[in-house]
Amino acid sequence: MEAGTQLGFTPQFFASEPLASRSRSTLAATVTRSGIGLHTGTVTQVKLCPALAGAGRYFVRVDLPNSPQILAHVASVRQTLLSTELVNEGRLV
């Protein structure tokens, strides 16, 4: 079985070429969804917004003072049990 197929991904999902050589795109419009948090059980909302070219992926904590940004990058990962946390200057998602 090829990597990812047990999760429902087709082999084409995994690109064989380096990221830098692939074309990039962003969302056409903002998307907002809300629901019950898996670990907290509280109502939560997420909004995905189109990014500027080259901005990368990041989270903005609008519930905290100064709305800190947390880069979605392996360097931001903090080890936890049964979850993944991204951290920047003590603020996390």
Residue frames relative to the residue before (quaternion, step in Angstrom):
aa qw qx qy qz dx dy dz
M 1.0000 0.0000 0.0000 0.0000 0.00 0.00 0.00
E 0.4218 -0.7157 0.4978 0.2491 3.59 -0.84 0.96
A 0.6521 -0.5300 0.3778 0.3887 3.54 -1.22 0.61
G 0.8162 0.2775 -0.2093 0.4615 3.55 -0.95 0.92
T 0.5687 0.6191 -0.4061 0.3582 3.60 1.09 -0.46
Q 0.6094 0.5449 -0.3622 0.4477 3.60 1.10 -0.56
L 0.6795 0.4517 -0.2826 0.5045 3.60 1.23 -0.35
G 0.5985 -0.5984 0.3471 0.4040 3.57 1.28 0.05
F 0.5208 0.6174 -0.4291 0.4044 3.60 1.25 0.22
T 0.4008 -0.6848 0.5459 0.2690 3.54 -1.05 0.71
P 0.6508 -0.5277 0.3568 0.4131 3.63 -1.11 0.46
Q 0.6090 0.5638 -0.3592 0.4269 3.62 1.11 -0.56
F 0.5164 0.6461 -0.4137 0.3804 3.60 1.24 -0.39
F 0.7233 0.3875 -0.2221 0.5266 3.57 1.04 -0.77
A 0.2698 -0.7941 0.5265 0.1389 3.57 -0.40 1.21
S 0.3465 -0.7439 0.5352 0.2004 3.56 -1.01 0.79
E 0.6577 0.4937 -0.3138 0.4745 3.59 1.20 -0.27
P 0.6083 -0.5714 0.3965 0.3823 3.61 -1.12 0.56
L 0.6434 -0.5556 0.3734 0.3715 3.56 -1.15 0.70
A 0.6531 0.5490 -0.3249 0.4079 3.59 0.88 -0.89
S 0.7123 0.4490 -0.2715 0.4662 3.61 1.07 -0.60
R 0.5879 0.5674 -0.3755 0.4375 3.62 1.26 -0.15
S 0.5117 -0.6140 0.4874 0.3516 3.56 -1.16 0.55
R 0.2588 -0.7632 0.5770 0.1328 3.55 -1.16 0.64
S 0.0183 -0.7886 0.6146 0.0064 3.52 -1.19 0.54
T 0.2891 -0.7342 0.5834 0.1925 3.54 -1.31 0.14
L 0.6709 -0.4692 0.3677 0.4411 3.56 -1.28 0.04
A 0.4815 -0.6628 0.4909 0.2965 3.56 -1.12 0.62
A 0.8022 0.0169 0.0287 0.5961 3.59 1.12 -0.66
T 0.6069 -0.5475 0.4339 0.3789 3.55 -1.28 0.33
V 0.1196 -0.7701 0.6252 0.0428 3.56 -1.08 0.86
T 0.0656 -0.7976 0.5994 0.0143 3.60 -0.86 0.95
R 0.0192 0.7799 -0.6247 0.0337 3.55 -0.99 0.91
S 0.0891 -0.7790 0.6173 0.0647 3.57 -1.17 0.58
G 0.1375 0.7813 -0.5997 0.1052 3.53 -1.25 0.45
I 0.6392 -0.4994 0.4153 0.4117 3.53 -1.32 -0.26
G 0.4685 -0.6902 0.4821 0.2678 3.59 -0.83 1.03
L 0.5382 -0.6631 0.4233 0.3024 3.57 -0.87 0.99
H 0.7923 0.3138 -0.1598 0.4983 3.60 0.78 -0.98
T 0.7370 0.4273 -0.2364 0.4674 3.59 1.06 -0.67
G 0.3306 -0.7599 0.4942 0.2629 3.58 1.11 -0.63
T 0.5668 0.5894 -0.3880 0.4252 3.59 1.25 0.15
V 0.5638 -0.5733 0.4631 0.3728 3.55 -1.23 0.51
T 0.0050 0.7975 -0.6011 0.0509 3.55 -0.87 0.98
Q 0.1887 -0.7693 0.6012 0.1052 3.55 -1.27 0.39
V 0.0941 -0.7651 0.6347 0.0540 3.54 -1.12 0.75
K 0.1073 -0.7715 0.6255 0.0451 3.54 -1.06 0.84
L 0.1682 -0.7644 0.6179 0.0750 3.57 -0.82 1.07
C 0.0793 -0.8183 0.5693 -0.0086 3.54 -0.69 1.14
P 0.5611 -0.5729 0.4622 0.3786 3.59 -1.13 0.55
A 0.2829 -0.7661 0.5577 0.1488 3.56 -1.05 0.78
L 0.5430 -0.5687 0.4973 0.3665 3.52 -1.29 0.35
A 0.6471 -0.5250 0.3807 0.4008 3.57 -1.16 0.53
G 0.8390 0.1894 -0.1601 0.4843 3.55 -0.89 1.00
A 0.4753 0.7030 -0.4287 0.3099 3.61 1.25 -0.03
G 0.3506 -0.7334 0.5102 0.2811 3.60 1.08 -0.57
R 0.5585 -0.5815 0.4624 0.3689 3.55 -1.32 -0.22
Y 0.1422 0.7823 -0.5959 0.1128 3.54 -0.95 0.89
F 0.3766 -0.6926 0.5709 0.2292 3.52 -1.30 0.43
V 0.1676 -0.7531 0.6265 0.1105 3.56 -1.14 0.68
R 0.2554 -0.7744 0.5636 0.1317 3.58 -0.66 1.13
V 0.1428 -0.8314 0.5344 0.0526 3.59 0.07 1.29
D 0.6099 0.5567 -0.3446 0.4465 3.59 1.28 -0.21
L 0.6797 0.4467 -0.2802 0.5099 3.61 1.29 -0.08
P 0.6275 -0.5366 0.3941 0.4038 3.62 -1.16 0.52
N 0.8431 0.1522 -0.1654 0.4885 3.57 -1.06 0.87
S 0.3522 -0.7834 0.4627 0.2193 3.63 1.27 0.30
P 0.0346 -0.8441 0.5349 0.0129 3.63 0.53 1.12
Q 0.3491 -0.7139 0.5721 0.2028 3.53 -1.20 0.68
I 0.1167 -0.7688 0.6265 0.0537 3.54 -1.07 0.81
L 0.3693 -0.7619 0.4988 0.1853 3.54 -0.49 1.26
A 0.3379 -0.7133 0.5784 0.2061 3.58 -0.96 0.90
H 0.3594 0.7074 -0.5008 0.3458 3.52 0.26 1.37
V 0.6237 -0.5682 0.3816 0.3776 3.56 -1.09 0.67
A 0.6167 0.5558 -0.3493 0.4345 3.62 1.08 -0.58
S 0.6721 0.4961 -0.2870 0.4689 3.61 1.23 -0.39
V 0.5127 0.6769 -0.4050 0.3391 3.61 1.26 -0.20
R 0.1189 -0.7536 0.6434 0.0637 3.54 -1.04 0.90
Q 0.4774 -0.6937 0.4647 0.2738 3.55 -0.87 0.97
T 0.0512 0.7675 -0.6350 0.0713 3.53 -0.99 0.99
L 0.5159 -0.6137 0.4891 0.3435 3.54 -1.30 0.06
L 0.8712 -0.0092 -0.0417 0.4891 3.58 -0.77 1.12
S 0.7436 0.2693 -0.2381 0.5637 3.60 1.10 0.61
T 0.3251 -0.7004 0.5859 0.2458 3.55 -1.33 -0.01
E 0.0739 -0.7787 0.6221 0.0343 3.55 -0.96 0.88
L 0.2047 -0.7307 0.6385 0.1283 3.51 -1.13 0.79
V 0.0946 -0.8246 0.5577 -0.0068 3.58 -0.80 1.02
N 0.0520 0.7496 -0.6593 0.0260 3.54 -1.19 0.73
E 0.8463 -0.1242 0.0320 0.5171 3.54 -0.63 1.20
G 0.7548 -0.4200 0.1967 0.4638 3.56 0.91 1.00
R 0.6295 0.4843 -0.3439 0.5009 3.59 1.24 -0.10
L 0.0677 -0.8422 0.5347 -0.0145 3.56 -0.85 0.92
V 0.1628 -0.7149 0.6662 0.1363 3.47 -1.47 0.29
